[in-house]
């Protein structure tokens, strides 16, 4: 792990002390058309365990990865925010069933801007929102963890919260200008990638909000798709749970491959994600 | 051939989901009457006079979760002179307690709600 990456990570932990999130009704892997208030900073930490199956590379690797992603979002205006995402990964690989390799490093960081041009708040709870997002993945990662290229992306996300139900639908196109084949990070190869994510959230409790409501618990169902212009396609889907208090939130999801036709990278067997959002 | 059928299947599923989401937006956004803000909101936005009472009650729409409510809470507490804020997400009622010493205007409160990203629908001042 490079010194610069350590410095970024330390700075992110430090500034988290002033963070205030408003990225609620957002499932674990699907973006939402929500953002922090103007002048506010928000931090989110996710840890993801990924077990891979068949590897098409000549090494026929048996791979397990743990990816820790820290996201910082700053509200520029009530409807516009800037985000910095820093993923750090630990990968354990066994090639040909013999040579074990363990690597730890920073993946490429992403910088993005999100603007919400349309919002309709129907009543105290219900809200419809549409946001557009654009950004770039910067070649800042360590060694094999980097695509070594600037990869811009654009997309849109729609969020509907109606009573106890919430739906998020997102689509993002990433122009990959570089990258290596057999990369384990989906969408990070040399071909362009389209992410299409859908999530549904149902508020288990409280049934009705009141002045005494201090927390809410949701069950989530997500379908996270990725199509690459080399023809690879995958959809990882699964349930999750989200607990939101006034000062922190916890989330956990399981993802299983529903559709997986990949030839350029290893197949995903299982994804388990834990997330934490803290208000200081 | 099998791969192509799979891809077509995936494309159909996602097209249906996207169309569903778009339909949801159109029905929700166009089929439902857009709630209008109370006249008190327009007055508040232009009102630079100091609030005479000790409590302002704001009606805010779109606070769909506890963290959202906390954001409104914190943004209002940054207004000098605001002592307490309590949010009822069910009714959208935000009670703002004033310290009675520092002058606070309705415009400051309206602006704070706007910066938090939600919709202010009504402003009342209580003694």
Boltz contact constraints between the chains, C-beta under 6 A:
constraints:
  - contact:
      token1: [A, 20]
      token2: [B, 71]
      max_distance: 6.0
  - contact:
      token1: [A, 20]
      token2: [B, 74]
      max_distance: 6.0
  - contact:
      token1: [A, 21]
      token2: [B, 67]
      max_distance: 6.0
  - contact:
      token1: [A, 22]
      token2: [B, 67]
      max_distance: 6.0
  - contact:
      token1: [A, 22]
      token2: [B, 68]
      max_distance: 6.0
  - contact:
      token1: [A, 22]
      token2: [B, 71]
      max_distance: 6.0
  - contact:
      token1: [A, 24]
      token2: [B, 65]
      max_distance: 6.0
  - contact:
      token1: [A, 24]
      token2: [B, 67]
      max_distance: 6.0
  - contact:
      token1: [A, 24]
      token2: [B, 68]
      max_distance: 6.0
  - contact:
      token1: [A, 25]
      token2: [B, 64]
      max_distance: 6.0
  - contact:
      token1: [A, 25]
      token2: [B, 65]
      max_distance: 6.0
  - contact:
      token1: [A, 37]
      token2: [B, 71]
      max_distance: 6.0
  - contact:
      token1: [A, 37]
      token2: [B, 75]
      max_distance: 6.0
  - contact:
      token1: [A, 37]
      token2: [B, 115]
      max_distance: 6.0
  - contact:
      token1: [A, 37]
      token2: [B, 116]
      max_distance: 6.0
  - contact:
      token1: [A, 37]
      token2: [B, 117]
      max_distance: 6.0
  - contact:
      token1: [A, 38]
      token2: [B, 115]
      max_distance: 6.0
  - contact:
      token1: [A, 78]
      token2: [B, 114]
      max_distance: 6.0
  - contact:
      token1: [A, 78]
      token2: [B, 115]
      max_distance: 6.0
  - contact:
      token1: [A, 78]
      token2: [B, 117]
      max_distance: 6.0
  - contact:
      token1: [A, 120]
      token2: [B, 29]
      max_distance: 6.0
  - contact:
      token1: [A, 121]
      token2: [B, 61]
      max_distance: 6.0
  - contact:
      token1: [A, 121]
      token2: [B, 62]
      max_distance: 6.0
  - contact:
      token1: [A, 121]
      token2: [B, 119]
      max_distance: 6.0
  - contact:
      token1: [A, 123]
      token2: [B, 61]
      max_distance: 6.0
  - contact:
      token1: [A, 124]
      token2: [B, 61]
      max_distance: 6.0
  - contact:
      token1: [A, 124]
      token2: [B, 91]
      max_distance: 6.0
  - contact:
      token1: [A, 124]
      token2: [B, 92]
      max_distance: 6.0
  - contact:
      token1: [A, 125]
      token2: [B, 64]
      max_distance: 6.0
  - contact:
      token1: [A, 127]
      token2: [B, 62]
      max_distance: 6.0
  - contact:
      token1: [A, 127]
      token2: [B, 64]
      max_distance: 6.0
  - contact:
      token1: [A, 128]
      token2: [B, 28]
      max_distance: 6.0
  - contact:
      token1: [A, 128]
      token2: [B, 29]
      max_distance: 6.0
  - contact:
      token1: [A, 158]
      token2: [B, 21]
      max_distance: 6.0
  - contact:
      token1: [A, 158]
      token2: [B, 25]
      max_distance: 6.0
  - contact:
      token1: [A, 160]
      token2: [B, 24]
      max_distance: 6.0
  - contact:
      token1: [A, 160]
      token2: [B, 28]
      max_distance: 6.0
  - contact:
      token1: [A, 161]
      token2: [B, 64]
      max_distance: 6.0
  - contact:
      token1: [A, 169]
      token2: [B, 21]
      max_distance: 6.0
  - contact:
      token1: [A, 196]
      token2: [B, 14]
      max_distance: 6.0
  - contact:
      token1: [A, 198]
      token2: [B, 17]
      max_distance: 6.0
  - contact:
      token1: [A, 208]
      token2: [B, 90]
      max_distance: 6.0
  - contact:
      token1: [A, 209]
      token2: [B, 89]
      max_distance: 6.0
  - contact:
      token1: [A, 209]
      token2: [B, 90]
      max_distance: 6.0
  - contact:
      token1: [A, 210]
      token2: [B, 90]
      max_distance: 6.0
  - contact:
      token1: [A, 211]
      token2: [B, 88]
      max_distance: 6.0
  - contact:
      token1: [A, 213]
      token2: [B, 89]
      max_distance: 6.0
  - contact:
      token1: [A, 215]
      token2: [B, 66]
      max_distance: 6.0
  - contact:
      token1: [A, 216]
      token2: [B, 65]
      max_distance: 6.0
  - contact:
      token1: [A, 216]
      token2: [B, 66]
      max_distance: 6.0
  - contact:
      token1: [A, 233]
      token2: [B, 10]
      max_distance: 6.0
  - contact:
      token1: [A, 244]
      token2: [B, 65]
      max_distance: 6.0
  - contact:
      token1: [A, 244]
      token2: [B, 66]
      max_distance: 6.0
  - contact:
      token1: [A, 244]
      token2: [B, 67]
      max_distance: 6.0
  - contact:
      token1: [A, 246]
      token2: [B, 66]
      max_distance: 6.0
  - contact:
      token1: [A, 246]
      token2: [B, 70]
      max_distance: 6.0
  - contact:
      token1: [A, 259]
      token2: [B, 10]
      max_distance: 6.0
  - contact:
      token1: [A, 261]
      token2: [B, 3]
      max_distance: 6.0
  - contact:
      token1: [A, 261]
      token2: [B, 6]
      max_distance: 6.0
